[in-house]
């Protein structure tokens, strides 16, 4: 009998380390989505990961342990994307069921349902969290009061125009809308239209536009192969194609690319560099003060290629459907590392830095991978198809 107890104790002592090791949190837990992942992003504080899926749900995960925190289940069709409020307390999801839903990000409680006429493709909070902008599949955009869940009037698109992109400035004072290749700038507080950009000034189409960090400048890429930088405080009147006066902003910098088309342009955090993408498989690094090209990355880049600069401005991240994420020196264009994994999986071109730049997340149809933001080393995989 005593011998049996001794063997039992020895067995438990042998088993204890295995039990403790199994209890250590690892980023290898199932994502739990039953269909393709549509989007993935970090929360503003970098402590959570939010995924949306074709299984009609969005899910919140602990970024350190991989544990499921909250499940958002109310939509009747797939959820394309989502956005956090700046304080991380609320989020809004965009769905093919023609609704955008505002949620309590902690409890998962529905706060407001914003109803549209067609499926919702894009959502964003204003920096103060009081407004939400949405774009639908029919390319109509709306501005909503977050608390009331009602449309804010007097933000109207050009008659007959199709909205392609809408963005708040970082300070929340302005909104830019890209409609049929033209950019309109709006004053949020005065509900006033400030200027039209792209009429006679830079050819037929603006492919992308974004605000500077202080919200006072706009960087845009055109299908003419040029990058324009406008100052919101420098207004000028020009004539449109029919000779009528139109108020616009004066361009104070122009970068000319060798190609005939650019599909994206974005600032570095210090705004001393600009990064461009073109459909001829080129990603360029430019000096904004002189327009001089500093480097061109030897990376496969098509219209779906993702390009993002790290928060500290030192690393450039690229990702697409054909290659794992790659890290580049944001000054020289030198390849630093690839996000390598023994498990080669088809990417969806969805990737993002954490707010502090220490981590990168990327998504495939059924996987969410977490990488070291400096070395590209795989830290874990959230996977529902083990």
PyMOL commands that set and color helices and strands:
alter all, ss='L'
color gray80, all
select helices_A, chain A and resi 2-23
alter helices_A, ss='H'
color red, helices_A
select strands_A, chain A and resi 37-42+48-53+57-62+68-73+79-84+90-95+99-104+110-115+120-125+131-136+141-145+150-151+163-168+174-179+182-187+192-197+206-211+217-222+226-239+245-256+264-267+273-278+282-287+293-297+306-309+315-319+326-329+335-338+350-353+359-363+367-372+378-383
alter strands_A, ss='S'
color yellow, strands_A
deselect
rebuild
show_as cartoon
